[in-house]
Amino acid sequence: MKSIWIVWIVLFCGMSSVWAQRQGAMEMGGSFSFRNMSSADQETRNLMSMQGVIGYYLGPAALVELEPTIDLVFNQDQTQIQTSFLVGPSIRVVDMAPDYYRRPQYRKRDLGVVAAVFASAGVGFWSEGISQSNTDAINETGAAVSAGLGTHSSFGKSTLLRTKAQILYLFPGSNVITSSRTIFQVSVGFSVFVKF
């Protein structure tokens, strides 16, 4: 009986890397990013943001990504919080590893770094709150869309290094922010598989 349990444990541990990108696998992670934002009225600014990612795999080459982002901007007399939430597909367009690396007998081994290029798109919304001294607080919300190209580089069995270049288009709000904004974002971060 003890040997049967040992066999099951060995099989489970050995196969975990095979399951990492199968249907139903999930990863979670985050990144810091530098953003350059320009609006339709020619206003430009740079800021840092924190971005999370939750990925649900539909198969080895496709996943659905949820991307929440928060930006905090503090000036001498102004506090500004910007958030966005995007969801959309991410498809592997280039696999930098030979085809046989994806086969079960090879995925059981530690092959070092295995990378792929993913194209992604997303839809969602943005929200912004601005608080200035001696004025009323402003809250605004609008629609958002994005398109991006990035790499997923796996280290070992469950860790990914993610890089992404992404363009976000924020539609105008309804009251205060009446111009559209375009954001170019480059991010680097890590994620780990939480479900195999």
Secondary structure as GFF3:
##gff-version 3
##sequence-region A 1 196
A	DSSP	alpha_helix	2	19	.	.	.	ID=ss1
A	DSSP	beta_strand	26	39	.	.	.	ID=ss2
A	DSSP	beta_strand	44	59	.	.	.	ID=ss3
A	DSSP	beta_strand	62	74	.	.	.	ID=ss4
A	DSSP	beta_strand	78	95	.	.	.	ID=ss5
A	DSSP	three_ten_helix	99	102	.	.	.	ID=ss6
A	DSSP	alpha_helix	104	107	.	.	.	ID=ss7
A	DSSP	beta_strand	113	132	.	.	.	ID=ss8
A	DSSP	beta_strand	138	155	.	.	.	ID=ss9
A	DSSP	beta_strand	159	170	.	.	.	ID=ss10
A	DSSP	beta_strand	181	195	.	.	.	ID=ss11
###
